[in-house]
Amino acid sequence: MTAPAFHQTGYIEVGRARDKKVPIKLYYEKTGNGPKKLLLIMGLNTPGSAWDTVVEHFAKNPDFTTVFFDNRGVGRSDAPKGLYSTSQMAQDTLELLDGLGWTKDVHLAGVSMGGMISLELVLAEPQRFSSLVLTSTNAGRSPPQLVTISFLSRVILIKDPQVRTKLILETLYPMKWLEEPAPKHTSFKTNREMAAAAMKKRFETTPLQPIHANIAQSWAALFHHVSSKRLAQIRDSGIPALVLTGTNDNFVRPSGSYHLAKELGAPLVVFEGSGHALPGEQNKKYCMFIEELIEKGKNGVFELGSDL
């Protein structure tokens, strides 16, 4: 029987030296003790624990150490008043990494707003990162879809956890996938039951996000922008990158991923029929792509494997 992976939780203080602001504490979880350092950045108004299936995958591999954390304004991290920005949250993340001692050779995967933060991270300190996975995200300045606006305005007001869960699931995942049978190794009949159970656990174990923080994070995502000139700086840094999107993403337009891939000169993976939450919906393939990028990207050249 394989021994459980090393697991550590804690808080790291960030922001003390910036703009004379009161420092805040970010909650993080670290799993594994391998030499390959993987940082996972979650998206809008969602705690880092939503990376659970990805963490479970890499916890089985002794070569990896994974870290996820709660961005400012969500989960167990502090939620200061005022509006946030993706560049501000990137600075939070850099200071978190300093606290962890992760100053080089960090592999980075971000989803949705986490991908936006990731862009700002590699712009700020490209020498710290060895690979970049951008999932269901964009460079900004793209008008949000009507379903996105509707979702953000409705979910913040819903108190009933069952109604809230239904809205979130049906926004982030395709209906077809939700009704399909769950993986055989689980105890659930359908993917909907499996995803709903995971969300229920997060609701029960994570503090409710304050309304002001929900608005502040939404502001950061809506006003995020990385110009073509700045994207060229990322491309010229030589960091191996991979962009992933689903054709049925109801939250962030897939066209944003096409733009990123073109500007970064990065391979683009398009999951036909998939939605916004690819790390959960396409978990096995998603993790395989991360592994492939880390392995092949170290040589400075990455091409998609034919077996994926």
Beta strands, then each sheet from edge to edge (+ up, - down):
strand 1: 7-14
strand 2: 24-32
strand 3: 36-41
strand 4: 64-69
strand 5: 106-111
strand 6: 129-135
strand 7: 241-246
strand 8: 268-271
sheet 1: 1+ 2- 4+ 3+ 5+ 6+ 7+ 8+
end
